[in-house]
């Protein structure tokens, strides 16, 4: 089965971090195991936000450190660990919150990309879209709202 890259366009009123948290919540409710790939400082911010973005919910997660046991349904992964292919075999949903497409992970996964509403980020997303297309991903593009995920 082919992997799929989902692109969600955000408007000026959307907060990227909250959209990512809502995506995580939605995927988790569907019993998906989720990886969020991002830079270290963004990982720390998302970690804190996952504890506070909704008052009455808990999303079990942790930040992966080298040698950690992979024992949580939601894993925050810094760019330093992208070469750890054994991590990705456990997860089928990946939220990519960094500037490059995830092309080395092609075994039946769903990658979620968010397109911010500014020209710099749109340009980065266009490049990622073309990269996924070149690697034969199924591509889906939608305007973001909580029901589209």
C-alpha positions as CSV (number, residue, x, y, z in Angstrom):
1,X,0.0,0.0,0.0
2,X,1.2,3.5,-0.8
3,X,2.0,6.1,1.7
4,X,-0.1,9.3,1.8
5,X,0.9,12.9,2.5
6,X,-2.0,15.1,3.7
7,X,-1.5,18.9,3.3
8,X,-3.8,21.1,5.4
9,X,-3.9,24.8,4.5
10,X,-4.3,27.1,7.5
11,X,-5.8,30.6,7.4
12,X,-4.5,33.6,9.2
13,X,-6.8,32.9,12.2
14,X,-5.3,29.4,12.8
15,X,-2.6,28.8,15.4
16,X,-0.3,26.1,14.0
17,X,0.5,24.6,17.4
18,X,-3.1,24.3,18.3
19,X,-4.0,22.8,15.0
20,X,-1.2,20.2,15.5
21,X,-2.6,19.4,19.0
22,X,-6.1,19.0,17.5
23,X,-4.8,16.7,14.8
24,X,-3.0,14.6,17.5
25,X,-6.2,14.4,19.5
26,X,-8.2,13.3,16.5
27,X,-5.7,10.7,15.4
28,X,-5.3,9.4,19.0
29,X,-9.1,9.0,19.3
30,X,-9.0,6.7,16.2
31,X,-6.4,4.6,18.0
32,X,-3.5,5.7,15.8
33,X,0.1,5.8,17.1
34,X,1.5,9.2,16.2
35,X,5.0,10.7,15.8
36,X,5.4,14.4,15.7
37,X,8.7,15.4,14.1
38,X,10.1,18.8,14.8
39,X,13.1,20.8,16.0
40,X,14.1,20.7,19.7
41,X,12.6,24.0,20.7
42,X,9.3,23.3,18.9
43,X,9.2,19.8,20.6
44,X,9.5,21.4,24.0
45,X,6.7,23.9,23.2
46,X,4.4,21.1,21.9
47,X,5.1,18.9,24.9
48,X,3.9,21.7,27.2
49,X,0.9,22.5,25.0
50,X,-0.2,18.9,24.9
51,X,-0.6,19.1,28.7
52,X,-2.6,22.3,28.7
53,X,-4.4,22.9,25.4
54,X,-7.6,21.2,26.6
55,X,-8.6,21.3,30.2
56,X,-10.4,17.9,30.5
57,X,-8.3,15.6,28.3
58,X,-5.0,13.8,28.5
59,X,-2.9,12.7,25.5
60,X,-0.3,10.2,26.6
61,X,3.0,11.3,25.1
62,X,6.7,11.7,25.7
63,X,9.7,13.3,24.1
64,X,12.0,10.6,22.7
65,X,15.6,10.5,24.0
66,X,18.2,8.1,22.7
67,X,17.7,4.6,24.1
68,X,14.2,5.3,25.4
69,X,11.6,2.5,25.2
70,X,9.0,3.1,22.6
71,X,6.0,2.7,24.9
72,X,3.7,5.6,24.2
73,X,1.0,6.1,21.6
74,X,2.3,9.7,21.0
75,X,6.0,10.3,20.5
76,X,7.6,13.7,20.1
77,X,10.7,13.2,18.0
78,X,13.5,15.7,17.4
79,X,15.3,15.9,14.0
80,X,18.3,14.2,15.6
81,X,16.5,10.9,15.6
82,X,15.2,10.8,12.0
83,X,17.6,8.0,11.1
84,X,16.2,5.6,13.8
85,X,14.1,3.6,11.4
86,X,13.0,1.1,14.2
87,X,11.0,3.9,15.8
88,X,9.0,4.5,12.6
89,X,8.0,0.9,12.2
90,X,5.8,1.2,15.3
91,X,3.9,4.3,14.1
92,X,1.7,4.8,11.0
93,X,0.8,8.5,11.5
94,X,3.5,11.2,11.4
95,X,3.0,14.9,11.8
96,X,5.8,16.6,10.1
97,X,6.5,20.0,11.7
98,X,9.9,20.8,10.0
99,X,11.0,22.2,6.6
100,X,11.9,19.0,4.8
101,X,9.7,16.2,3.4
102,X,10.0,12.8,5.2
103,X,11.1,10.7,2.2
104,X,13.0,7.9,3.8
105,X,9.9,6.6,5.5
106,X,7.7,5.2,2.8
107,X,6.2,2.0,4.3
108,X,2.4,2.5,4.4
109,X,2.3,5.6,6.5
110,X,0.2,8.8,6.7
111,X,2.2,12.1,6.9
112,X,0.4,15.2,8.0
113,X,1.7,18.6,6.8
114,X,0.3,22.0,7.8
115,X,0.7,24.9,5.4
116,X,0.9,28.3,7.2
117,X,-0.7,31.3,5.5
118,X,2.5,33.2,4.6
119,X,4.5,33.1,1.4
120,X,7.7,31.7,3.0
121,X,5.9,28.7,4.5
122,X,3.8,28.2,1.4
123,X,6.9,28.0,-0.6
124,X,8.4,25.4,1.7
125,X,5.2,23.4,1.6
126,X,5.1,23.5,-2.2
127,X,8.6,22.0,-2.3
128,X,7.6,19.3,0.1
129,X,4.5,18.5,-2.0
130,X,6.7,18.1,-5.1
131,X,9.1,15.9,-3.2
132,X,6.4,13.6,-2.0
133,X,4.9,13.5,-5.5
134,X,8.4,12.5,-6.9
135,X,8.5,9.6,-4.4
136,X,5.0,8.4,-5.5
137,X,3.1,9.3,-2.3
138,X,-0.7,9.7,-2.6
139,X,-1.3,13.4,-2.1
140,X,-4.3,15.0,-0.5
141,X,-4.7,18.7,0.0
142,X,-7.6,20.3,2.0
143,X,-8.4,23.5,3.8
144,X,-7.9,22.9,7.5
145,X,-10.7,22.5,10.0
146,X,-11.1,20.0,12.8
147,X,-13.4,17.9,10.8
148,X,-11.1,17.4,7.8
149,X,-8.6,15.2,9.5
